[in-house]
Amino acid sequence: MRPDMLEALFPPGVVAVSADAAELWDAALHPGEVSTIAHAAASRQREFAVGRACARAALARLGLSAGPIPRTALRAPAWPDGATGSITHCRGYCAAAVARCETVRALGIDAERTGRVTWAILERVTTEREREVLGTMLPGDAPQDWPTLVWCAKESVLKCLAGATDRMPGPREISIELARERFTARLLSARLSGVGVAELRGRVVRHGSLVLAGVALPTANGLAAAGAVT
């Protein structure tokens, strides 16, 4: 996947890096991260190392240095002062997106392979209205794999909202409306009122078997606040 396709998921001010480069796939755990992931399986340790390598590469492009990136109580990345971001991985793919807090309050990115999200899975995380709309989209547009698109969009929004609220919302606290390469996430829960917006708009992209979704919550006075999140 071209870097510009990945960064097209986000408004200006967000830097996204994937592990397409061989040196990132060969990344070792930062010494300061070893204790964070020491008891995980070797495959999980590798994903963790590669994701953090992508994140540090993205932070460097922002002009920010980063040492270890441990986990918060929500098991999300603990970003260095002045930065926010999100990391994702699925089979054979890993990426991170970061931004300065002065322009972006929180963001989320998610990746998944097509065909892995079944209706049984989707029913556990979607609202009745989401399933009704999805049912009307499936017959003529099955090659789009709408279930995976909905899943990725929802996951990216939940990560973004967790970064903004320090609480992981439930999947039915938001509702996703898809429109090809764009989506709107409506915040349904009163517990999300502190976010300050009623909806978030993000983008999805499919590249072969890979589906990616990204969304950013702008700061009140940041560059993205003028409608760049489209």
C-alpha positions as a Markdown table, in Angstrom:
| # | Residue | x | y | z |
|---|---|---|---|---|
| 1 | Met | 0.0 | 0.0 | 0.0 |
| 2 | Arg | 1.3 | 3.4 | -0.9 |
| 3 | Pro | 1.9 | 5.8 | 2.1 |
| 4 | Asp | -0.4 | 8.4 | 0.5 |
| 5 | Met | -3.3 | 5.9 | 0.6 |
| 6 | Leu | -2.7 | 5.4 | 4.3 |
| 7 | Glu | -2.4 | 9.0 | 5.2 |
| 8 | Ala | -5.5 | 9.8 | 3.1 |
| 9 | Leu | -7.5 | 8.3 | 5.9 |
| 10 | Phe | -6.8 | 11.4 | 8.0 |
| 11 | Pro | -6.9 | 15.2 | 7.9 |
| 12 | Pro | -3.8 | 17.3 | 7.6 |
| 13 | Gly | -1.6 | 17.1 | 10.6 |
| 14 | Val | -1.8 | 13.4 | 11.1 |
| 15 | Val | 1.3 | 11.2 | 10.1 |
| 16 | Ala | 0.7 | 7.5 | 9.4 |
| 17 | Val | 3.4 | 4.8 | 8.9 |
| 18 | Ser | 2.9 | 1.2 | 8.0 |
| 19 | Ala | 5.5 | -1.6 | 8.3 |
| 20 | Asp | 5.9 | -2.1 | 4.6 |
| 21 | Ala | 9.6 | -1.5 | 5.0 |
| 22 | Ala | 11.6 | -4.6 | 5.9 |
| 23 | Glu | 13.5 | -2.8 | 8.6 |
| 24 | Leu | 10.3 | -2.2 | 10.5 |
| 25 | Trp | 9.2 | -5.8 | 10.3 |
| 26 | Asp | 12.6 | -6.7 | 11.8 |
| 27 | Ala | 12.2 | -4.2 | 14.7 |
| 28 | Ala | 13.2 | -5.4 | 18.1 |
| 29 | Leu | 11.4 | -4.5 | 21.3 |
| 30 | His | 12.6 | -1.3 | 22.9 |
| 31 | Pro | 14.4 | -2.2 | 26.1 |
| 32 | Gly | 11.9 | 0.0 | 28.0 |
| 33 | Glu | 9.0 | -2.0 | 26.6 |
| 34 | Val | 10.2 | -5.5 | 27.4 |
| 35 | Ser | 8.5 | -5.7 | 30.8 |
| 36 | Thr | 5.2 | -4.5 | 29.3 |
| 37 | Ile | 4.9 | -7.5 | 27.0 |
| 38 | Ala | 7.2 | -10.0 | 28.5 |
| 39 | His | 4.6 | -12.6 | 29.3 |
| 40 | Ala | 2.9 | -12.6 | 25.8 |
| 41 | Ala | 3.5 | -15.1 | 23.1 |
| 42 | Ala | 6.3 | -14.5 | 20.7 |
| 43 | Ser | 4.0 | -13.6 | 17.9 |
| 44 | Arg | 2.3 | -10.9 | 20.0 |
| 45 | Gln | 5.7 | -9.6 | 21.1 |
| 46 | Arg | 6.6 | -9.2 | 17.5 |
| 47 | Glu | 3.4 | -7.3 | 16.7 |
| 48 | Phe | 4.0 | -5.1 | 19.7 |
| 49 | Ala | 7.5 | -4.3 | 18.6 |
| 50 | Val | 6.6 | -3.6 | 15.0 |
| 51 | Gly | 3.6 | -1.4 | 16.0 |
| 52 | Arg | 5.8 | 0.6 | 18.3 |
| 53 | Ala | 8.5 | 0.9 | 15.6 |
| 54 | Cys | 5.8 | 2.3 | 13.2 |
| 55 | Ala | 4.8 | 4.7 | 15.9 |
| 56 | Arg | 8.3 | 6.0 | 16.6 |
| 57 | Ala | 8.9 | 6.5 | 12.8 |
| 58 | Ala | 5.7 | 8.5 | 12.6 |
| 59 | Leu | 6.6 | 10.6 | 15.7 |
| 60 | Ala | 10.0 | 11.3 | 14.1 |
| 61 | Arg | 8.3 | 12.6 | 11.0 |
| 62 | Leu | 6.4 | 15.0 | 13.3 |
| 63 | Gly | 9.7 | 16.2 | 14.8 |
| 64 | Leu | 9.0 | 14.4 | 18.1 |
| 65 | Ser | 11.4 | 11.9 | 19.7 |
| 66 | Ala | 10.1 | 8.9 | 21.5 |
| 67 | Gly | 11.6 | 6.2 | 23.7 |
| 68 | Pro | 9.5 | 3.4 | 25.0 |
| 69 | Ile | 5.8 | 3.5 | 24.3 |
| 70 | Pro | 4.2 | 1.4 | 27.1 |
| 71 | Arg | 0.5 | 0.7 | 27.7 |
| 72 | Thr | -2.1 | 2.7 | 29.6 |
| 73 | Ala | -4.6 | 1.1 | 32.0 |
| 74 | Leu | -6.9 | 0.7 | 28.9 |
| 75 | Arg | -4.0 | -1.3 | 27.2 |
| 76 | Ala | -3.7 | 1.6 | 24.7 |
| 77 | Pro | -0.3 | 3.1 | 23.8 |
| 78 | Ala | 1.0 | 5.7 | 26.3 |
| 79 | Trp | 2.1 | 8.5 | 24.0 |
| 80 | Pro | 4.8 | 11.0 | 24.8 |
| 81 | Asp | 3.8 | 14.5 | 26.0 |
| 82 | Gly | 2.3 | 16.6 | 23.2 |
| 83 | Ala | 1.4 | 13.6 | 21.0 |
| 84 | Thr | -1.6 | 11.4 | 20.4 |
| 85 | Gly | -2.0 | 8.4 | 18.2 |
| 86 | Ser | -3.3 | 4.9 | 17.5 |
| 87 | Ile | -1.7 | 1.5 | 16.4 |
| 88 | Thr | -3.3 | -1.3 | 14.6 |
| 89 | His | -2.3 | -4.8 | 13.3 |
| 90 | Cys | -3.8 | -7.7 | 11.6 |
| 91 | Arg | -2.4 | -10.7 | 9.7 |
| 92 | Gly | 0.7 | -9.5 | 7.8 |
| 93 | Tyr | 0.0 | -5.8 | 8.4 |
| 94 | Cys | 0.9 | -3.2 | 11.0 |
| 95 | Ala | 0.5 | 0.6 | 11.1 |
| 96 | Ala | 0.5 | 3.6 | 13.4 |
| 97 | Ala | -0.9 | 7.1 | 13.1 |
| 98 | Val | 0.1 | 10.0 | 15.3 |
| 99 | Ala | -0.5 | 13.8 | 15.6 |
| 100 | Arg | 0.4 | 16.7 | 17.8 |
| 101 | Cys | -2.2 | 17.4 | 20.5 |
| 102 | Glu | -2.4 | 21.0 | 19.5 |
| 103 | Thr | -4.2 | 20.0 | 16.3 |
| 104 | Val | -5.8 | 16.6 | 17.1 |
| 105 | Arg | -7.3 | 15.6 | 20.4 |
| 106 | Ala | -7.5 | 11.9 | 19.6 |
| 107 | Leu | -7.5 | 9.5 | 16.7 |
| 108 | Gly | -8.1 | 5.9 | 15.8 |
| 109 | Ile | -6.9 | 3.5 | 13.1 |
| 110 | Asp | -7.9 | -0.1 | 12.5 |
| 111 | Ala | -7.0 | -2.8 | 10.0 |
| 112 | Glu | -8.6 | -6.1 | 9.2 |
| 113 | Arg | -8.5 | -8.7 | 6.4 |
| 114 | Thr | -11.7 | -9.3 | 4.4 |
| 115 | Gly | -13.8 | -12.3 | 5.1 |
| 116 | Arg | -13.0 | -12.5 | 8.8 |
| 117 | Val | -15.9 | -10.6 | 10.2 |
| 118 | Thr | -19.0 | -12.8 | 10.2 |
| 119 | Trp | -22.6 | -11.8 | 10.7 |
| 120 | Ala | -22.5 | -13.6 | 14.1 |
| 121 | Ile | -19.6 | -11.3 | 15.1 |
| 122 | Leu | -21.2 | -8.2 | 13.7 |
| 123 | Glu | -24.5 | -8.9 | 15.6 |
| 124 | Arg | -22.6 | -8.6 | 18.9 |
| 125 | Val | -21.3 | -5.2 | 18.2 |
| 126 | Thr | -23.9 | -3.4 | 16.1 |
| 127 | Thr | -27.2 | -1.7 | 16.8 |
| 128 | Glu | -30.4 | -2.9 | 15.2 |
| 129 | Arg | -30.5 | 0.1 | 13.0 |
| 130 | Glu | -26.9 | -0.6 | 11.8 |
| 131 | Arg | -27.9 | -4.1 | 10.8 |
| 132 | Glu | -31.0 | -3.0 | 9.0 |
| 133 | Val | -29.0 | -0.6 | 6.9 |
| 134 | Leu | -26.3 | -3.1 | 6.3 |
| 135 | Gly | -28.9 | -5.7 | 5.2 |
| 136 | Thr | -30.0 | -3.3 | 2.4 |
| 137 | Met | -26.4 | -2.8 | 1.2 |
| 138 | Leu | -25.3 | -6.4 | 1.0 |
| 139 | Pro | -27.3 | -7.9 | -1.9 |
| 140 | Gly | -25.9 | -5.8 | -4.7 |
| 141 | Asp | -22.6 | -4.8 | -3.1 |
| 142 | Ala | -21.3 | -8.0 | -1.5 |
| 143 | Pro | -17.8 | -7.7 | -3.0 |
| 144 | Gln | -17.3 | -4.6 | -0.8 |
| 145 | Asp | -17.4 | -6.8 | 2.3 |
| 146 | Trp | -19.6 | -4.3 | 4.2 |
| 147 | Pro | -19.3 | -6.2 | 7.5 |
| 148 | Thr | -15.6 | -5.8 | 7.6 |
| 149 | Leu | -15.9 | -2.1 | 6.6 |
| 150 | Val | -18.4 | -1.5 | 9.4 |
| 151 | Trp | -16.2 | -3.4 | 11.9 |
| 152 | Cys | -13.0 | -1.4 | 11.0 |
| 153 | Ala | -14.9 | 1.9 | 11.1 |
| 154 | Lys | -16.4 | 1.1 | 14.5 |
| 155 | Glu | -13.1 | -0.1 | 15.9 |
| 156 | Ser | -11.3 | 3.1 | 14.8 |
| 157 | Val | -13.9 | 5.3 | 16.4 |
| 158 | Leu | -13.9 | 3.4 | 19.7 |
| 159 | Lys | -10.1 | 3.8 | 19.8 |
| 160 | Cys | -10.4 | 7.5 | 19.1 |
| 161 | Leu | -13.1 | 8.0 | 21.8 |
| 162 | Ala | -11.1 | 6.0 | 24.3 |
| 163 | Gly | -8.2 | 8.4 | 23.7 |
| 164 | Ala | -10.5 | 11.4 | 24.2 |
| 165 | Thr | -12.3 | 10.1 | 27.3 |
| 166 | Asp | -9.9 | 7.7 | 29.0 |
| 167 | Arg | -12.7 | 5.1 | 28.9 |
| 168 | Met | -13.3 | 2.4 | 26.3 |
| 169 | Pro | -16.9 | 2.9 | 25.1 |
| 170 | Gly | -19.1 | -0.1 | 24.3 |
| 171 | Pro | -19.6 | -0.8 | 20.5 |
| 172 | Arg | -23.3 | 0.0 | 20.7 |
| 173 | Glu | -22.6 | 3.5 | 22.1 |
| 174 | Ile | -21.9 | 4.5 | 18.6 |
| 175 | Ser | -23.6 | 3.9 | 15.2 |
| 176 | Ile | -21.8 | 3.7 | 11.9 |
| 177 | Glu | -23.2 | 4.9 | 8.6 |
| 178 | Leu | -21.2 | 3.9 | 5.6 |
| 179 | Ala | -20.9 | 5.7 | 2.3 |
| 180 | Arg | -18.3 | 3.9 | 0.2 |
| 181 | Glu | -15.0 | 5.3 | 1.3 |
| 182 | Arg | -16.4 | 7.5 | 4.0 |
| 183 | Phe | -18.3 | 6.9 | 7.2 |
| 184 | Thr | -20.2 | 8.8 | 9.9 |
| 185 | Ala | -20.1 | 7.7 | 13.5 |
| 186 | Arg | -23.0 | 9.0 | 15.6 |
| 187 | Leu | -22.4 | 9.1 | 19.3 |
| 188 | Leu | -25.5 | 7.6 | 20.9 |
| 189 | Ser | -24.6 | 7.4 | 24.6 |
| 190 | Ala | -25.0 | 10.2 | 27.1 |
| 191 | Arg | -21.7 | 9.0 | 28.6 |
| 192 | Leu | -20.0 | 10.4 | 25.5 |
| 193 | Ser | -21.5 | 13.9 | 25.9 |
| 194 | Gly | -18.1 | 15.1 | 27.2 |
| 195 | Val | -16.5 | 14.6 | 23.8 |
| 196 | Gly | -18.2 | 17.8 | 22.7 |
| 197 | Val | -19.4 | 16.5 | 19.3 |
| 198 | Ala | -22.5 | 14.5 | 18.2 |
| 199 | Glu | -20.7 | 12.7 | 15.4 |
| 200 | Leu | -17.3 | 11.9 | 13.9 |
| 201 | Arg | -16.5 | 11.5 | 10.2 |
| 202 | Gly | -13.8 | 9.2 | 9.0 |
| 203 | Arg | -12.6 | 7.2 | 6.0 |
| 204 | Val | -12.2 | 3.6 | 5.0 |
| 205 | Val | -10.0 | 2.2 | 2.2 |
| 206 | Arg | -9.7 | -1.3 | 0.8 |
| 207 | His | -6.4 | -2.5 | -0.8 |
| 208 | Gly | -6.6 | -6.1 | -1.9 |
| 209 | Ser | -7.7 | -8.1 | 1.1 |
| 210 | Leu | -6.8 | -5.3 | 3.5 |
| 211 | Val | -9.4 | -3.0 | 4.9 |
| 212 | Leu | -8.3 | 0.2 | 6.8 |
| 213 | Ala | -10.3 | 2.8 | 8.7 |
| 214 | Gly | -9.2 | 6.0 | 10.3 |
| 215 | Val | -10.8 | 8.9 | 12.1 |
| 216 | Ala | -9.6 | 12.0 | 14.0 |
| 217 | Leu | -11.2 | 14.2 | 16.6 |
| 218 | Pro | -9.9 | 17.7 | 16.2 |
| 219 | Thr | -9.0 | 20.1 | 19.0 |
| 220 | Ala | -11.2 | 23.1 | 19.4 |
| 221 | Asn | -8.7 | 25.4 | 17.9 |
| 222 | Gly | -6.5 | 23.0 | 15.8 |
| 223 | Leu | -5.9 | 22.9 | 12.1 |
| 224 | Ala | -8.5 | 20.1 | 11.7 |
| 225 | Ala | -11.3 | 22.1 | 13.3 |
| 226 | Ala | -12.2 | 23.8 | 10.1 |
| 227 | Gly | -13.9 | 20.8 | 8.6 |
| 228 | Ala | -10.9 | 18.8 | 7.5 |
| 229 | Val | -12.3 | 15.6 | 9.0 |
| 230 | Thr | -14.3 | 14.5 | 6.0 |
